[in-house]
């Protein structure tokens, strides 16, 4: 898997969450690129959460651990290429209409 994103301090959060969505949660490249994310900046001391990222029980658990949650606009714009056993998937987040990550639907991976 190849993935990356612009975004300054959110680059690491965006790329790691995109990778985890594919490797641990079984999403395809486009689903992972489009998925909502969260980011914990060094300062201020809070967790920035995109709409739709956390379920109510997860929010409650984080608040019980005294984390401050802050809803934010979507961050980052990941582009990814995932090499699978039978094909290569390319995905670009629609936030960057000019971006491209090309996979080949007809190509077999050697």
C-alpha positions in Angstrom: 0.0 0.0 0.0 1.2 3.5 -0.9 -0.6 6.4 0.7 -0.1 10.1 1.5 -1.8 13.3 2.2 -1.2 17.1 2.3 -2.2 18.7 5.6 0.7 19.9 7.7 0.2 18.5 11.2 -2.6 16.1 10.1 -0.5 14.2 7.5 0.5 11.5 10.0 -3.0 11.0 11.3 -4.5 10.9 7.8 -2.0 8.4 6.4 -2.0 6.1 9.5 -5.8 6.0 9.7 -6.0 5.3 6.0 -3.6 2.4 6.3 -5.4 1.0 9.4 -8.8 1.2 7.6 -7.4 -1.0 4.8 -5.2 -3.4 6.8 -7.3 -3.8 10.0 -10.8 -3.0 9.0 -10.9 -4.5 5.5 -11.9 -1.3 3.6 -11.0 -1.0 -0.1 -8.8 1.9 -1.1 -11.7 4.3 -1.9 -13.5 3.6 1.3 -10.4 4.2 3.4 -9.6 7.4 1.6 -13.2 8.7 2.1 -13.5 7.6 5.8 -13.8 10.3 8.5 -10.8 10.7 10.7 -9.6 12.2 14.0 -6.5 14.0 15.0 -4.9 14.9 18.3 -2.7 18.0 17.9 0.1 18.7 20.3 -1.6 22.0 21.2 -4.4 22.7 22.1 -4.9 19.6 24.3 -8.0 18.0 22.6 -9.0 15.5 20.0 -10.3 16.9 16.7 -12.9 14.6 15.3 -14.5 14.7 11.8 -18.3 14.3 11.7 -19.4 10.6 11.6 -16.1 9.2 13.0 -17.0 8.2 16.5 -20.0 6.3 17.7 -21.8 7.6 20.8 -20.3 4.9 23.1 -16.7 5.7 21.9 -17.4 9.4 22.5 -18.6 8.6 26.0 -15.6 6.4 26.7 -13.2 9.1 25.6 -15.0 11.8 27.6 -14.9 9.5 30.7 -11.1 9.4 30.3 -11.2 13.2 30.4 -10.4 13.8 26.7 -11.8 16.9 25.2 -13.5 16.3 21.8 -13.7 19.0 19.2 -15.7 18.6 16.0 -13.8 19.8 13.0 -14.2 20.1 9.3 -12.7 17.3 7.3 -8.9 17.3 7.2 -6.4 15.9 4.8 -7.0 14.6 1.4 -5.5 11.1 1.1 -4.5 9.4 -2.1 -3.7 5.7 -2.0 -2.7 2.8 -4.1 -3.4 -0.7 -2.8 -1.8 -3.7 -4.5 -4.0 -6.8 -4.0 -3.8 -10.4 -5.1 -5.8 -9.8 -8.3 -5.8 -6.1 -8.9 -4.4 -2.7 -8.1 -6.8 -0.1 -6.6 -6.2 3.6 -6.8 -8.2 6.1 -4.7 -8.2 9.9 -4.5 -10.2 11.9 -1.9 -12.8 14.1 -3.6 -11.6 17.0 -1.5 -8.8 17.3 -4.1 -10.5 17.1 -7.4 -7.1 17.6 -9.2 -5.5 14.7 -7.4 -5.1 11.2 -8.8 -4.0 7.8 -7.6 -4.3 5.4 -10.5 -5.0 1.7 -10.2 -5.6 -0.7 -13.0 -8.9 -2.6 -13.1 -7.9 -4.8 -16.0 -4.3 -5.4 -14.8 -3.3 -8.6 -13.0 -0.7 -8.3 -10.3 2.3 -10.5 -11.3 
